[in-house]
Amino acid sequence: MNTRVYVGKLSYHAREKDIERFFKGYGRIREILFKNGFAFVEFDDERDADDAVYELNGRELCGERVILEHARGTPRGPGGRPIAKRRPIWLDKYGPPTRTDNRVIIENLSSRISWQDLKDYMRQAGVEVTYADAHKQRKNEGVVEFASYSDMKKAIDKLDDTELNGRKIKMVEERPRSRRSHSRSRSHSRTPHSRSRTPCSRSRSPFSRSRSASKSPEQERHRRSKSRSRGSPEDN
């Protein structure tokens, strides 16, 4: 069993509760071990570790896109005996997930469709699919990411409004931030979901006081006397 996950490119501002929040919903965490710029997270179940690596690799944690991999080294069983590492079943068929900005939201998805089914279905368009998930953000909704923008457009043209497992799916292009200002086009484009970024636990700086501090009574009296002496000739 390989239940340990390596978290690389970790922000130096990240704390244990940030890691716990990041992996929330991926099963019970046994242990979090912090190192210099990276961490190891030990799960109870290897399937939870597999899901976390597949679905969270490349996501933002405390402002940094982290790298998630199965930790290297030989896992140990009772009595310290080495256990042969089992390669995730999906890895040989689908390869490691790669996140891109060529993202499509799949609406009206059947609850019986898994991310593997979704990835296989999109490949029918003759395109390269780099990432897929199903029912993760919302029920009956999936996300598919493609190797190129042209692959994404080709998949939308061929598979939008087609039937998958008895339900007609709608494919909606999720525009990256650089193209956010564009209005919704006929290809059903929309702006990205307000994905919840994992905030860092930071304490307030003691120097964050307002610069416009109130003046002392002596300074205020001096300012008033100056303004009187500069009065117009009609005032004299």
C-alpha positions in Angstrom: 0.0 0.0 0.0 1.2 3.5 -0.8 -0.7 5.9 1.4 1.9 8.7 1.6 1.6 11.7 -0.7 4.4 14.1 -1.5 3.4 17.8 -1.7 6.0 19.8 -3.6 6.4 23.6 -4.3 4.7 24.3 -0.9 4.5 27.9 0.2 6.5 28.8 3.3 3.4 30.4 4.7 1.5 27.1 4.7 0.5 25.7 8.1 -0.9 22.3 9.1 -4.5 23.5 9.1 -4.0 24.8 5.5 -2.9 21.3 4.5 -5.9 19.8 6.3 -8.3 22.2 4.6 -6.7 21.5 1.2 -7.2 17.7 1.5 -10.7 18.0 3.1 -13.0 15.4 1.6 -10.3 13.0 0.7 -10.5 10.7 3.7 -8.8 10.5 7.0 -5.2 11.9 7.3 -2.9 10.1 9.7 0.0 12.4 9.7 1.4 15.6 8.1 5.2 16.0 8.0 6.5 19.4 7.1 9.9 19.8 5.4 11.7 22.8 3.8 9.4 23.8 1.0 7.5 20.5 0.8 5.5 18.1 3.0 4.4 14.5 3.2 0.8 13.6 3.9 -0.1 10.1 5.2 -3.6 8.9 4.4 -5.5 6.0 6.1 -6.6 4.6 2.7 -4.5 4.3 -0.5 -7.5 5.0 -2.6 -7.9 8.4 -0.9 -4.2 9.0 -1.7 -4.7 8.0 -5.3 -7.7 10.4 -5.6 -5.9 13.3 -4.0 -2.9 12.9 -6.4 -5.1 12.7 -9.4 -7.5 15.5 -8.6 -5.4 18.0 -6.7 -2.1 18.0 -8.5 -1.5 21.5 -9.9 -4.1 23.2 -7.7 -3.3 26.3 -5.7 -2.4 26.1 -2.0 -1.5 29.4 -0.3 -0.9 31.1 -3.6 1.4 28.4 -5.0 0.6 25.6 -7.5 1.6 22.5 -5.7 2.9 19.2 -7.1 1.3 16.1 -5.8 3.0 12.7 -6.3 3.0 9.3 -4.5 5.9 9.5 -2.1 8.9 7.5 -3.1 10.6 4.9 -0.9 9.5 1.5 0.2 6.4 1.4 2.5 6.8 -0.7 5.6 4.4 -3.1 7.2 4.1 -4.7 10.6 7.6 -5.3 12.1 9.2 -3.0 9.5 8.9 -5.5 6.7 8.9 -3.8 3.2 5.7 -4.0 1.2 5.8 -4.0 -2.6 4.4 -0.7 -3.9 1.2 -1.2 -6.0 1.0 1.1 -9.1 -2.5 2.7 -9.3 -4.6 0.8 -11.8 -5.7 3.9 -13.7 -2.2 5.2 -14.2 -1.3 2.7 -17.0 -4.4 3.5 -19.0 -4.9 7.2 -18.4 -1.4 8.5 -17.5 -0.6 11.1 -14.8 -3.1 14.0 -14.7 -2.0 17.3 -16.2 -3.9 20.5 -15.5 -4.4 23.1 -18.3 -6.5 26.2 -18.9 -8.3 24.5 -21.8 -11.2 23.5 -19.5 -14.8 22.6 -20.2 -17.6 22.1 -17.7 -19.9 19.2 -18.4 -23.5 19.8 -17.2 -26.4 17.4 -16.8 -24.0 14.5 -16.1 -25.5 11.1 -15.0 -24.6 10.2 -11.4 -23.4 6.8 -12.7 -20.6 8.4 -14.8 -17.1 8.4 -13.3 -14.2 10.5 -14.3 -12.8 7.5 -16.3 -16.1 7.2 -18.2 -16.0 11.0 -19.0 -12.4 10.8 -20.2 -13.1 7.9 -22.4 -16.1 9.6 -23.9 -14.2 12.8 -24.7 -11.5 10.8 -26.4 -14.1 9.7 -29.0 -13.7 13.2 -30.6 -10.1 12.3 -31.4 -8.6 14.7 -28.9 -6.0 14.5 -26.1 -7.7 14.7 -22.6 -5.3 15.5 -19.8 -7.6 15.7 -16.8 -11.2 14.8 -15.9 -13.3 14.7 -12.8 -17.0 14.0 -12.1 -19.4 15.2 -9.4 -16.4 16.8 -7.5 -17.5 20.4 -7.4 -21.2 19.9 -8.0 -23.4 16.9 -8.3 -24.2 16.0 -12.0 -21.4 18.1 -13.2 -17.9 17.3 -14.4 -14.7 19.0 -15.6 -12.6 18.0 -18.5 -9.2 19.6 -19.5 -7.5 19.3 -22.9 -3.9 19.4 -24.1 -4.7 22.3 -26.5 -7.3 24.9 -27.2 -8.0 23.4 -30.6 -8.7 20.0 -29.0 -11.1 21.6 -26.6 -13.0 23.3 -29.4 -13.1 20.1 -31.4 -14.6 18.2 -28.5 -17.3 20.9 -28.0 -18.2 20.8 -31.7 -18.5 17.0 -31.8 -19.9 16.1 -28.4 -22.0 19.1 -27.1 -25.7 18.2 -26.8 -24.9 14.5 -27.3 -26.3 11.7 -25.1 -24.2 10.1 -22.4 -25.7 7.3 -20.4 -29.2 8.4 -21.2 -28.7 12.2 -20.5 -28.0 14.9 -23.0 -24.9 16.7 -21.8 -24.1 20.4 -22.2 -20.4 21.4 -22.7 -19.5 24.9 -21.4 -16.1 26.4 -22.1 -14.6 27.9 -18.9 -12.6 30.8 -20.0 -9.2 31.6 -18.3 -8.9 34.9 -16.5 -7.0 36.5 -19.4 -10.2 36.2 -21.5 -12.6 37.0 -18.7 -13.9 40.2 -20.2 -15.4 38.4 -23.2 -19.1 37.9 -23.2 -20.8 34.5 -23.4 -20.4 33.3 -27.0 -22.4 30.8 -29.0 -20.1 28.1 -27.9 -21.6 28.4 -24.5 -18.5 30.0 -22.9 -18.7 31.2 -19.3 -16.3 32.6 -16.7 -14.6 30.2 -14.3 -16.3 29.0 -11.1 -15.4 31.0 -8.1 -13.2 28.1 -7.0 -12.4 28.3 -3.3 -8.7 29.0 -3.0 -7.1 27.7 0.2 -6.2 30.8 2.2 -3.0 30.8 4.3 -3.1 31.2 8.0 -1.3 34.5 8.5 -1.3 36.7 11.5 -1.9 40.4 11.1 1.1 42.6 10.9 1.6 45.0 13.8 2.6 47.7 11.3 -0.7 47.7 9.4 -2.0 50.8 11.1 -3.5 53.7 9.1 -1.0 56.3 8.0 -3.5 59.1 8.7 -2.9 59.0 12.4 -4.6 61.8 14.4 -2.5 64.9 15.2 -1.7 65.9 18.7 -3.6 68.9 20.3 -0.5 71.1 20.0 -0.2 70.4 16.3 -3.9 71.1 15.7 -3.7 74.5 17.6 -0.6 75.5 15.5 -2.4 74.6 12.3 -5.4 76.7 13.2 -3.4 79.8 14.1 -1.5 79.5 10.8 -4.8 79.4 8.9 -6.1 82.5 10.7 -3.0 84.5 9.8 -3.5 83.7 6.1 -7.0 85.1 6.1 -8.2 87.3 3.1 -8.0 91.2 3.3 -11.8 91.4 3.8 -11.4 89.6 7.1 -8.9 92.1 8.5 
